[in-house]
Amino acid sequence: MDVTGTLREIADCSVLTDADAVAGYVVDWTGRWRGGPAIVVRPRTVDAVSAVLRTCAAAGVPVVPQGGNTGLVAGAVPPAGSVVLSLRGLDAIGEIADGAVTAGAGVTLGQLESFASAHGFTIGLSIASGESATVGGAVATNAGGAEVLRYGTARARVAGVRAVLPDGAVLDRRRPPPKDNTGYDLVDQLAGSEGTLAVITDVTWRLEPASAHRSVVALAFRSLPDAVAAVPALRALPGLLALEWSDGAAVARVAAHLDVPAPLPTDGCWVFAELDAPLSDAAALAELLPDDRIAVADAEDRPRLWRYRARTTEAVNAAGVPVKLDVGVPLADLAGATEAIVDAVRGIAGAAGFAAEPVLFGHLAEGNVHINLLPGPSAPARRFPEELAERLEAAVLERVLAAGGTVSAEHGIGRAKRAWLERQRGAEQVALLRRIKAAWDPSGLLNPGVLFEDGRG
């Protein structure tokens, strides 16, 4: 069967095979993970998505769904000989009804937020890659971000979906009744499935009333333990939306990258508290830190202060190809686990003749740490050798598991962490996950190699 020729015959669908045109679809956002040669198809309708999947299923060709390609665990990096199903062409946004809006999988989170804001709402999901990350990808990976504290992860934002099954059949649950107790919740099962069960084409997204005012407070604590100790007091701030943290060295890196001064000392750990109202009780903060370690920005000046946290990934990627890990530990163990991780990776890298520069930030209330390990400036191609990168990853994840944490707090398993799935969940749960995969995708053609190395249930 001539798969490429058949795909070219599908209406409302373009096909890319030229190496230069395909190049951006086979490498991940960090530049570390690269796939094999692949065909890229770009459907513009759900019927076209269905036709692509029917064609690939008939030919036994694997399909890798891809949204904004902003993932960090190689979950959308295609194996050789596969078809990349780019969903960016599904970019329609419907009308708001009952506090929700249905958007195509290719709509970016930034576009959806702009649409919602124009109607007095917010989507309740804020991530650094929001201008590129898509609605479908956010749901497929159950994205979290800064406002999980108030609004939950992407799963909590989903009121319904439409998706195409691996054989081309269409599952339409875009507007299920608000009270519908009729069997298994198929919508919820797709959230966090990482494109291994079905291809999400539309999402009915729950909206929230937009805040009339927003303010951000940055607090420069002298250490991460001091910041953790302040969490109960910070969580009591009225209208708290987000509670983020960055290591002082990470803030300094962002300031240098943007060529702007840091407004507070960078000798310890910064905490960013975002509120959906003007800060009216500065006395609560004065009990935590002196004035010269606190900066407050109102809604107009909010982006200026927030950039010291929001643009960390940009600053990291400008410095080299990082080993990126997204982990979570119990909040009480956050400082100790982080110190153990930093000591371990520096020791391992040093023994191999490399410097390791940890860049640490995350979501404080959830005990979430985004660990970015950069090689020193003398490293060839500004990256660690792959064997050393794998050893550094293992050192981090071993210590996270020892602390009772999770090897993936937000980014998912993808291909990068599949060897750790059973360590995290146990053999019995992984066996059940495989049975779910087999029920949805019996031929194992949808995003093979994600979650399970053999790609099958």
ROMARLO-115124 format. One record per residue (C-alpha): x, y, z; chain; residue number from 0; residue in one letter. Coordinates in steps of 0.5 Angstrom, whole numbers, plus 2048, in hexadecimal, padded with zeros to 3 digits. Layout:
N
+-----+-----+-----+----+-----+----+
:   x :   y :   z : ch :   i : aa :
+-----+-----+-----+----+-----+----+
:   X :   Y :   Z :  A : NUM :  a :
...
+-----+-----+-----+----+-----+----+
//
This chain:
457
+-----+-----+-----+----+-----+----+
:   x :   y :   z : ch :   i : aa :
+-----+-----+-----+----+-----+----+
: 800 : 800 : 800 :  A :   0 :  m :
: 803 : 807 : 7FE :  A :   1 :  d :
: 801 : 80A : 805 :  A :   2 :  v :
: 804 : 811 : 802 :  A :   3 :  t :
: 800 : 811 : 7FC :  A :   4 :  g :
: 7FA : 80F : 800 :  A :   5 :  t :
: 7FB : 815 : 805 :  A :   6 :  l :
: 7FC : 81A : 7FF :  A :   7 :  r :
: 7F5 : 818 : 7FD :  A :   8 :  e :
: 7F1 : 81A : 803 :  A :   9 :  i :
: 7ED : 820 : 803 :  A :  10 :  a :
: 7EF : 826 : 807 :  A :  11 :  d :
: 7F6 : 823 : 809 :  A :  12 :  c :
: 7FD : 825 : 807 :  A :  13 :  s :
: 803 : 820 : 807 :  A :  14 :  v :
: 80A : 822 : 808 :  A :  15 :  l :
: 810 : 81D : 806 :  A :  16 :  t :
: 816 : 822 : 805 :  A :  17 :  d :
: 81B : 821 : 80A :  A :  18 :  a :
: 81C : 829 : 80B :  A :  19 :  d :
: 814 : 82A : 80C :  A :  20 :  a :
: 814 : 824 : 811 :  A :  21 :  v :
: 81A : 826 : 815 :  A :  22 :  a :
: 816 : 82A : 81A :  A :  23 :  g :
: 811 : 824 : 81B :  A :  24 :  y :
: 816 : 81F : 81D :  A :  25 :  v :
: 81A : 822 : 823 :  A :  26 :  v :
: 818 : 824 : 829 :  A :  27 :  d :
: 818 : 82B : 82D :  A :  28 :  w :
: 81E : 82A : 830 :  A :  29 :  t :
: 822 : 828 : 82A :  A :  30 :  g :
: 824 : 822 : 82E :  A :  31 :  r :
: 81F : 81C : 82B :  A :  32 :  w :
: 81F : 81B : 824 :  A :  33 :  r :
: 81B : 816 : 820 :  A :  34 :  g :
: 81C : 812 : 81A :  A :  35 :  g :
: 819 : 814 : 813 :  A :  36 :  p :
: 812 : 815 : 812 :  A :  37 :  a :
: 80C : 817 : 80E :  A :  38 :  i :
: 808 : 81D : 811 :  A :  39 :  v :
: 801 : 81E : 80F :  A :  40 :  v :
: 7FD : 825 : 811 :  A :  41 :  r :
: 7F5 : 824 : 811 :  A :  42 :  p :
: 7F1 : 829 : 812 :  A :  43 :  r :
: 7EA : 826 : 814 :  A :  44 :  t :
: 7E8 : 820 : 818 :  A :  45 :  v :
: 7E6 : 81C : 812 :  A :  46 :  d :
: 7ED : 81D : 80F :  A :  47 :  a :
: 7F0 : 81A : 816 :  A :  48 :  v :
: 7EB : 814 : 816 :  A :  49 :  s :
: 7EE : 813 : 80E :  A :  50 :  a :
: 7F5 : 813 : 810 :  A :  51 :  v :
: 7F4 : 80E : 816 :  A :  52 :  l :
: 7F0 : 809 : 812 :  A :  53 :  r :
: 7F5 : 80A : 80C :  A :  54 :  t :
: 7FB : 809 : 811 :  A :  55 :  c :
: 7F7 : 803 : 815 :  A :  56 :  a :
: 7F6 : 7FF : 80E :  A :  57 :  a :
: 7FE : 800 : 80D :  A :  58 :  a :
: 800 : 7FE : 814 :  A :  59 :  g :
: 804 : 805 : 814 :  A :  60 :  v :
: 805 : 808 : 81B :  A :  61 :  p :
: 802 : 80F : 81C :  A :  62 :  v :
: 805 : 814 : 821 :  A :  63 :  v :
: 800 : 81A : 823 :  A :  64 :  p :
: 803 : 821 : 824 :  A :  65 :  q :
: 801 : 827 : 826 :  A :  66 :  g :
: 806 : 82D : 827 :  A :  67 :  g :
: 80B : 828 : 828 :  A :  68 :  n :
: 80D : 82C : 82F :  A :  69 :  t :
: 80E : 825 : 833 :  A :  70 :  g :
: 814 : 824 : 837 :  A :  71 :  l :
: 814 : 81C : 837 :  A :  72 :  v :
: 814 : 81A : 830 :  A :  73 :  a :
: 80D : 818 : 830 :  A :  74 :  g :
: 80C : 81B : 829 :  A :  75 :  a :
: 812 : 819 : 826 :  A :  76 :  v :
: 811 : 814 : 820 :  A :  77 :  p :
: 814 : 80E : 81F :  A :  78 :  p :
: 817 : 80C : 818 :  A :  79 :  a :
: 812 : 80A : 813 :  A :  80 :  g :
: 80C : 80D : 817 :  A :  81 :  s :
: 807 : 813 : 815 :  A :  82 :  v :
: 807 : 819 : 819 :  A :  83 :  v :
: 800 : 81C : 81A :  A :  84 :  l :
: 800 : 823 : 81B :  A :  85 :  s :
: 7FA : 826 : 81E :  A :  86 :  l :
: 7FC : 82D : 81D :  A :  87 :  r :
: 7F7 : 82E : 817 :  A :  88 :  g :
: 7F1 : 82D : 81C :  A :  89 :  l :
: 7F0 : 834 : 81E :  A :  90 :  d :
: 7E9 : 836 : 81F :  A :  91 :  a :
: 7E6 : 839 : 825 :  A :  92 :  i :
: 7DF : 838 : 826 :  A :  93 :  g :
: 7DA : 83C : 82A :  A :  94 :  e :
: 7DA : 83D : 832 :  A :  95 :  i :
: 7D4 : 839 : 835 :  A :  96 :  a :
: 7D3 : 837 : 83C :  A :  97 :  d :
: 7D9 : 83A : 83E :  A :  98 :  g :
: 7DD : 835 : 839 :  A :  99 :  a :
: 7E0 : 836 : 832 :  A : 100 :  v :
: 7E2 : 830 : 82D :  A : 101 :  t :
: 7E8 : 832 : 82A :  A : 102 :  a :
: 7EC : 82E : 825 :  A : 103 :  g :
: 7F2 : 82A : 827 :  A : 104 :  a :
: 7F7 : 82E : 823 :  A : 105 :  g :
: 7F5 : 835 : 827 :  A : 106 :  v :
: 7FA : 837 : 82B :  A : 107 :  t :
: 7F9 : 838 : 832 :  A : 108 :  l :
: 7FB : 840 : 831 :  A : 109 :  g :
: 7F6 : 840 : 82C :  A : 110 :  q :
: 7F1 : 83D : 830 :  A : 111 :  l :
: 7F3 : 842 : 836 :  A : 112 :  e :
: 7F2 : 848 : 831 :  A : 113 :  s :
: 7EB : 846 : 82F :  A : 114 :  f :
: 7E9 : 844 : 836 :  A : 115 :  a :
: 7EC : 84B : 839 :  A : 116 :  s :
: 7E8 : 84F : 833 :  A : 117 :  a :
: 7E1 : 84C : 836 :  A : 118 :  h :
: 7E3 : 84D : 83E :  A : 119 :  g :
: 7E6 : 846 : 83F :  A : 120 :  f :
: 7EC : 842 : 840 :  A : 121 :  t :
: 7EE : 83B : 83E :  A : 122 :  i :
: 7F1 : 83A : 845 :  A : 123 :  g :
: 7F8 : 837 : 842 :  A : 124 :  l :
: 7FE : 83A : 842 :  A : 125 :  s :
: 805 : 837 : 83F :  A : 126 :  i :
: 80B : 83A : 83C :  A : 127 :  a :
: 80A : 837 : 835 :  A : 128 :  s :
: 803 : 83A : 835 :  A : 129 :  g :
: 804 : 83E : 82E :  A : 130 :  e :
: 806 : 837 : 82B :  A : 131 :  s :
: 803 : 831 : 82F :  A : 132 :  a :
: 7FC : 82F : 82C :  A : 133 :  t :
: 7F6 : 82E : 830 :  A : 134 :  v :
: 7F6 : 826 : 82D :  A : 135 :  g :
: 7FD : 825 : 830 :  A : 136 :  g :
: 7FB : 829 : 836 :  A : 137 :  a :
: 7F6 : 824 : 838 :  A : 138 :  v :
: 7FA : 81E : 835 :  A : 139 :  a :
: 7FF : 81F : 83A :  A : 140 :  t :
: 7FB : 822 : 83F :  A : 141 :  n :
: 7FF : 828 : 840 :  A : 142 :  a :
: 7FF : 82C : 846 :  A : 143 :  g :
: 803 : 832 : 847 :  A : 144 :  g :
: 803 : 838 : 84C :  A : 145 :  a :
: 7FB : 838 : 84D :  A : 146 :  e :
: 7FA : 831 : 84F :  A : 147 :  v :
: 7FA : 834 : 857 :  A : 148 :  l :
: 7F3 : 837 : 855 :  A : 149 :  r :
: 7F0 : 834 : 84E :  A : 150 :  y :
: 7F4 : 82D : 84E :  A : 151 :  g :
: 7F7 : 829 : 848 :  A : 152 :  t :
: 7F4 : 829 : 841 :  A : 153 :  a :
: 7F0 : 823 : 843 :  A : 154 :  r :
: 7EC : 828 : 848 :  A : 155 :  a :
: 7EB : 82C : 842 :  A : 156 :  r :
: 7E8 : 827 : 83D :  A : 157 :  v :
: 7E0 : 827 : 83D :  A : 158 :  a :
: 7E0 : 823 : 836 :  A : 159 :  g :
: 7E4 : 820 : 830 :  A : 160 :  v :
: 7E4 : 81E : 829 :  A : 161 :  r :
: 7E9 : 819 : 827 :  A : 162 :  a :
: 7EB : 814 : 822 :  A : 163 :  v :
: 7EC : 80D : 824 :  A : 164 :  l :
: 7F2 : 809 : 820 :  A : 165 :  p :
: 7EE : 806 : 81B :  A : 166 :  d :
: 7EB : 80C : 819 :  A : 167 :  g :
: 7E4 : 80C : 81D :  A : 168 :  a :
: 7E2 : 813 : 820 :  A : 169 :  v :
: 7E0 : 813 : 828 :  A : 170 :  l :
: 7DC : 819 : 829 :  A : 171 :  d :
: 7DB : 81B : 830 :  A : 172 :  r :
: 7DC : 823 : 82F :  A : 173 :  r :
: 7D6 : 825 : 833 :  A : 174 :  r :
: 7D4 : 81F : 838 :  A : 175 :  p :
: 7CE : 821 : 83D :  A : 176 :  p :
: 7D1 : 824 : 843 :  A : 177 :  p :
: 7CE : 81E : 847 :  A : 178 :  k :
: 7CF : 818 : 843 :  A : 179 :  d :
: 7D0 : 811 : 847 :  A : 180 :  n :
: 7D0 : 80C : 841 :  A : 181 :  t :
: 7D7 : 808 : 842 :  A : 182 :  g :
: 7DE : 80A : 841 :  A : 183 :  y :
: 7E0 : 811 : 840 :  A : 184 :  d :
: 7E4 : 810 : 839 :  A : 185 :  l :
: 7E6 : 818 : 839 :  A : 186 :  v :
: 7E9 : 817 : 840 :  A : 187 :  d :
: 7ED : 811 : 83D :  A : 188 :  q :
: 7F0 : 815 : 837 :  A : 189 :  l :
: 7F3 : 81B : 83C :  A : 190 :  a :
: 7FA : 819 : 83D :  A : 191 :  g :
: 7FA : 813 : 838 :  A : 192 :  s :
: 800 : 816 : 834 :  A : 193 :  e :
: 7FD : 815 : 82E :  A : 194 :  g :
: 7FD : 80D : 82F :  A : 195 :  t :
: 7F5 : 80C : 82F :  A : 196 :  l :
: 7F2 : 811 : 82A :  A : 197 :  a :
: 7F3 : 817 : 826 :  A : 198 :  v :
: 7F0 : 81D : 829 :  A : 199 :  i :
: 7ED : 822 : 824 :  A : 200 :  t :
: 7E9 : 826 : 828 :  A : 201 :  d :
: 7E8 : 828 : 830 :  A : 202 :  v :
: 7E2 : 82B : 833 :  A : 203 :  t :
: 7E6 : 830 : 838 :  A : 204 :  w :
: 7E3 : 832 : 83F :  A : 205 :  r :
: 7E5 : 83A : 840 :  A : 206 :  l :
: 7E5 : 83E : 846 :  A : 207 :  e :
: 7E3 : 845 : 847 :  A : 208 :  p :
: 7E9 : 84A : 846 :  A : 209 :  a :
: 7EC : 84E : 84C :  A : 210 :  s :
: 7EB : 855 : 84C :  A : 211 :  a :
: 7F2 : 856 : 84F :  A : 212 :  h :
: 7F8 : 852 : 84F :  A : 213 :  r :
: 7FF : 853 : 853 :  A : 214 :  s :
: 805 : 84F : 854 :  A : 215 :  v :
: 80A : 84F : 85A :  A : 216 :  v :
: 811 : 84D : 85A :  A : 217 :  a :
: 814 : 84B : 860 :  A : 218 :  l :
: 81C : 84A : 861 :  A : 219 :  a :
: 81D : 844 : 866 :  A : 220 :  f :
: 824 : 843 : 869 :  A : 221 :  r :
: 823 : 83B : 867 :  A : 222 :  s :
: 81E : 836 : 865 :  A : 223 :  l :
: 81C : 834 : 86C :  A : 224 :  p :
: 81A : 83B : 86E :  A : 225 :  d :
: 816 : 83B : 868 :  A : 226 :  a :
: 812 : 834 : 869 :  A : 227 :  v :
: 811 : 836 : 871 :  A : 228 :  a :
: 80E : 83D : 86E :  A : 229 :  a :
: 809 : 839 : 86A :  A : 230 :  v :
: 803 : 838 : 86F :  A : 231 :  p :
: 803 : 840 : 870 :  A : 232 :  a :
: 804 : 841 : 868 :  A : 233 :  l :
: 7FE : 83C : 867 :  A : 234 :  r :
: 7FA : 841 : 86C :  A : 235 :  a :
: 7FA : 847 : 867 :  A : 236 :  l :
: 7F4 : 849 : 864 :  A : 237 :  p :
: 7F2 : 847 : 85D :  A : 238 :  g :
: 7F8 : 843 : 85C :  A : 239 :  l :
: 7F9 : 840 : 855 :  A : 240 :  l :
: 800 : 83E : 855 :  A : 241 :  a :
: 806 : 83C : 859 :  A : 242 :  l :
: 80C : 83B : 855 :  A : 243 :  e :
: 814 : 83B : 857 :  A : 244 :  w :
: 81A : 83C : 854 :  A : 245 :  s :
: 821 : 83B : 856 :  A : 246 :  d :
: 825 : 841 : 857 :  A : 247 :  g :
: 82A : 83F : 852 :  A : 248 :  a :
: 824 : 83E : 84D :  A : 249 :  a :
: 822 : 845 : 84E :  A : 250 :  v :
: 829 : 847 : 84D :  A : 251 :  a :
: 829 : 843 : 846 :  A : 252 :  r :
: 823 : 846 : 844 :  A : 253 :  v :
: 825 : 84D : 846 :  A : 254 :  a :
: 82B : 84C : 842 :  A : 255 :  a :
: 828 : 849 : 83C :  A : 256 :  h :
: 823 : 84F : 83B :  A : 257 :  l :
: 829 : 854 : 83D :  A : 258 :  d :
: 825 : 857 : 843 :  A : 259 :  v :
: 826 : 858 : 84A :  A : 260 :  p :
: 823 : 854 : 84F :  A : 261 :  a :
: 81F : 858 : 854 :  A : 262 :  p :
: 820 : 853 : 85A :  A : 263 :  l :
: 826 : 850 : 85D :  A : 264 :  p :
: 828 : 849 : 859 :  A : 265 :  t :
: 82B : 846 : 85F :  A : 266 :  d :
: 826 : 841 : 861 :  A : 267 :  g :
: 81F : 83F : 85E :  A : 268 :  c :
: 81A : 843 : 85B :  A : 269 :  w :
: 812 : 842 : 85C :  A : 270 :  v :
: 80D : 845 : 857 :  A : 271 :  f :
: 806 : 846 : 85A :  A : 272 :  a :
: 801 : 848 : 855 :  A : 273 :  e :
: 7FA : 84A : 858 :  A : 274 :  l :
: 7F3 : 84C : 854 :  A : 275 :  d :
: 7F3 : 852 : 858 :  A : 276 :  a :
: 7F7 : 858 : 85A :  A : 277 :  p :
: 7FC : 857 : 860 :  A : 278 :  l :
: 7F8 : 85A : 866 :  A : 279 :  s :
: 7FB : 857 : 86B :  A : 280 :  d :
: 803 : 858 : 86B :  A : 281 :  a :
: 804 : 857 : 872 :  A : 282 :  a :
: 803 : 84F : 871 :  A : 283 :  a :
: 809 : 850 : 86D :  A : 284 :  l :
: 80D : 854 : 872 :  A : 285 :  a :
: 80D : 84F : 877 :  A : 286 :  e :
: 811 : 84A : 872 :  A : 287 :  l :
: 816 : 84F : 86F :  A : 288 :  l :
: 819 : 856 : 86F :  A : 289 :  p :
: 817 : 85B : 86A :  A : 290 :  d :
: 81D : 85A : 866 :  A : 291 :  d :
: 81B : 853 : 865 :  A : 292 :  r :
: 814 : 854 : 862 :  A : 293 :  i :
: 812 : 857 : 85C :  A : 294 :  a :
: 80B : 858 : 85A :  A : 295 :  v :
: 808 : 859 : 853 :  A : 296 :  a :
: 801 : 85B : 851 :  A : 297 :  d :
: 7FD : 859 : 84B :  A : 298 :  a :
: 800 : 85E : 846 :  A : 299 :  e :
: 807 : 85C : 849 :  A : 300 :  d :
: 806 : 855 : 84A :  A : 301 :  r :
: 80A : 852 : 843 :  A : 302 :  p :
: 810 : 856 : 845 :  A : 303 :  r :
: 811 : 852 : 84C :  A : 304 :  l :
: 80E : 84C : 84A :  A : 305 :  w :
: 813 : 84B : 844 :  A : 306 :  r :
: 818 : 849 : 849 :  A : 307 :  y :
: 815 : 843 : 84A :  A : 308 :  r :
: 811 : 842 : 843 :  A : 309 :  a :
: 817 : 842 : 83F :  A : 310 :  r :
: 81B : 83D : 842 :  A : 311 :  t :
: 81B : 838 : 83D :  A : 312 :  t :
: 81C : 83D : 838 :  A : 313 :  e :
: 823 : 83F : 83B :  A : 314 :  a :
: 825 : 838 : 83D :  A : 315 :  v :
: 824 : 836 : 835 :  A : 316 :  n :
: 828 : 83C : 833 :  A : 317 :  a :
: 82E : 839 : 837 :  A : 318 :  a :
: 82E : 832 : 834 :  A : 319 :  g :
: 82A : 82B : 834 :  A : 320 :  v :
: 828 : 82A : 83B :  A : 321 :  p :
: 826 : 823 : 83E :  A : 322 :  v :
: 81F : 825 : 840 :  A : 323 :  k :
: 81B : 821 : 846 :  A : 324 :  l :
: 814 : 823 : 849 :  A : 325 :  d :
: 813 : 820 : 84F :  A : 326 :  v :
: 80F : 821 : 856 :  A : 327 :  g :
: 811 : 81F : 85D :  A : 328 :  v :
: 80D : 820 : 863 :  A : 329 :  p :
: 80E : 827 : 865 :  A : 330 :  l :
: 811 : 826 : 86C :  A : 331 :  a :
: 816 : 822 : 868 :  A : 332 :  d :
: 817 : 827 : 863 :  A : 333 :  l :
: 81D : 82B : 865 :  A : 334 :  a :
: 821 : 824 : 868 :  A : 335 :  g :
: 820 : 820 : 861 :  A : 336 :  a :
: 822 : 826 : 85D :  A : 337 :  t :
: 828 : 827 : 861 :  A : 338 :  e :
: 82A : 820 : 860 :  A : 339 :  a :
: 828 : 820 : 858 :  A : 340 :  i :
: 82D : 826 : 857 :  A : 341 :  v :
: 833 : 822 : 85B :  A : 342 :  d :
: 832 : 81C : 857 :  A : 343 :  a :
: 831 : 81F : 850 :  A : 344 :  v :
: 837 : 823 : 852 :  A : 345 :  r :
: 83B : 81D : 854 :  A : 346 :  g :
: 83A : 819 : 84E :  A : 347 :  i :
: 83B : 81E : 849 :  A : 348 :  a :
: 841 : 820 : 84C :  A : 349 :  g :
: 844 : 819 : 84C :  A : 350 :  a :
: 843 : 819 : 845 :  A : 351 :  a :
: 847 : 81F : 844 :  A : 352 :  g :
: 841 : 824 : 843 :  A : 353 :  f :
: 83E : 82A : 847 :  A : 354 :  a :
: 836 : 829 : 848 :  A : 355 :  a :
: 832 : 830 : 849 :  A : 356 :  e :
: 82C : 82E : 84D :  A : 357 :  p :
: 826 : 833 : 84B :  A : 358 :  v :
: 820 : 832 : 850 :  A : 359 :  l :
: 819 : 835 : 850 :  A : 360 :  f :
: 812 : 832 : 851 :  A : 361 :  g :
: 80B : 832 : 854 :  A : 362 :  h :
: 80C : 833 : 85B :  A : 363 :  l :
: 806 : 831 : 85E :  A : 364 :  a :
: 806 : 82B : 85B :  A : 365 :  e :
: 80D : 829 : 85C :  A : 366 :  g :
: 80E : 829 : 855 :  A : 367 :  n :
: 816 : 82A : 852 :  A : 368 :  v :
: 818 : 82B : 84B :  A : 369 :  h :
: 81F : 829 : 84B :  A : 370 :  i :
: 823 : 82C : 845 :  A : 371 :  n :
: 82A : 829 : 845 :  A : 372 :  l :
: 82F : 82D : 840 :  A : 373 :  l :
: 836 : 82B : 83F :  A : 374 :  p :
: 83C : 830 : 840 :  A : 375 :  g :
: 83E : 835 : 83A :  A : 376 :  p :
: 843 : 830 : 838 :  A : 377 :  s :
: 83F : 82A : 836 :  A : 378 :  a :
: 83F : 828 : 82F :  A : 379 :  p :
: 838 : 82B : 82B :  A : 380 :  a :
: 836 : 82E : 832 :  A : 381 :  r :
: 833 : 827 : 834 :  A : 382 :  r :
: 835 : 821 : 838 :  A : 383 :  f :
: 837 : 81A : 835 :  A : 384 :  p :
: 830 : 816 : 835 :  A : 385 :  e :
: 833 : 811 : 839 :  A : 386 :  e :
: 835 : 816 : 83F :  A : 387 :  l :
: 82E : 819 : 83E :  A : 388 :  a :
: 82B : 812 : 83F :  A : 389 :  e :
: 82F : 812 : 845 :  A : 390 :  r :
: 82D : 818 : 848 :  A : 391 :  l :
: 826 : 817 : 847 :  A : 392 :  e :
: 826 : 810 : 84A :  A : 393 :  a :
: 829 : 814 : 850 :  A : 394 :  a :
: 824 : 819 : 851 :  A : 395 :  v :
: 81E : 814 : 850 :  A : 396 :  l :
: 821 : 80F : 855 :  A : 397 :  e :
: 821 : 815 : 85A :  A : 398 :  r :
: 81A : 817 : 859 :  A : 399 :  v :
: 817 : 810 : 859 :  A : 400 :  l :
: 81B : 80F : 860 :  A : 401 :  a :
: 818 : 816 : 862 :  A : 402 :  a :
: 811 : 813 : 861 :  A : 403 :  g :
: 810 : 817 : 85B :  A : 404 :  g :
: 80E : 817 : 854 :  A : 405 :  t :
: 813 : 816 : 84E :  A : 406 :  v :
: 80E : 81A : 84A :  A : 407 :  s :
: 80A : 820 : 84D :  A : 408 :  a :
: 808 : 823 : 846 :  A : 409 :  e :
: 80B : 821 : 840 :  A : 410 :  h :
: 809 : 81A : 840 :  A : 411 :  g :
: 80D : 814 : 83E :  A : 412 :  i :
: 80E : 814 : 836 :  A : 413 :  g :
: 814 : 810 : 834 :  A : 414 :  r :
: 819 : 813 : 838 :  A : 415 :  a :
: 816 : 810 : 83F :  A : 416 :  k :
: 813 : 80A : 83D :  A : 417 :  r :
: 818 : 806 : 841 :  A : 418 :  a :
: 816 : 809 : 847 :  A : 419 :  w :
: 80E : 808 : 846 :  A : 420 :  l :
: 80E : 801 : 84A :  A : 421 :  e :
: 813 : 804 : 84F :  A : 422 :  r :
: 80E : 809 : 851 :  A : 423 :  q :
: 807 : 806 : 850 :  A : 424 :  r :
: 809 : 7FE : 851 :  A : 425 :  g :
: 808 : 7F8 : 84D :  A : 426 :  a :
: 800 : 7F7 : 84E :  A : 427 :  e :
: 7FF : 7FE : 84C :  A : 428 :  q :
: 803 : 7FE : 846 :  A : 429 :  v :
: 800 : 7F8 : 844 :  A : 430 :  a :
: 7F9 : 7FB : 845 :  A : 431 :  l :
: 7FB : 801 : 840 :  A : 432 :  l :
: 7FD : 7FC : 83B :  A : 433 :  r :
: 7F6 : 7F9 : 83B :  A : 434 :  r :
: 7F3 : 800 : 83A :  A : 435 :  i :
: 7F8 : 801 : 834 :  A : 436 :  k :
: 7F6 : 7FB : 831 :  A : 437 :  a :
: 7EF : 7FC : 832 :  A : 438 :  a :
: 7EF : 803 : 82E :  A : 439 :  w :
: 7F5 : 801 : 829 :  A : 440 :  d :
: 7F6 : 7FA : 828 :  A : 441 :  p :
: 7FB : 7FA : 823 :  A : 442 :  s :
: 7FF : 7FF : 827 :  A : 443 :  g :
: 800 : 804 : 821 :  A : 444 :  l :
: 7FE : 80A : 825 :  A : 445 :  l :
: 805 : 80E : 827 :  A : 446 :  n :
: 809 : 807 : 828 :  A : 447 :  p :
: 80E : 808 : 82D :  A : 448 :  g :
: 80B : 80D : 832 :  A : 449 :  v :
: 809 : 80A : 839 :  A : 450 :  l :
: 80B : 803 : 836 :  A : 451 :  f :
: 812 : 801 : 833 :  A : 452 :  e :
: 80E : 7FC : 82E :  A : 453 :  d :
: 809 : 801 : 82D :  A : 454 :  g :
: 803 : 7FB : 82E :  A : 455 :  r :
: 7FE : 7FA : 833 :  A : 456 :  g :
+-----+-----+-----+----+-----+----+
//
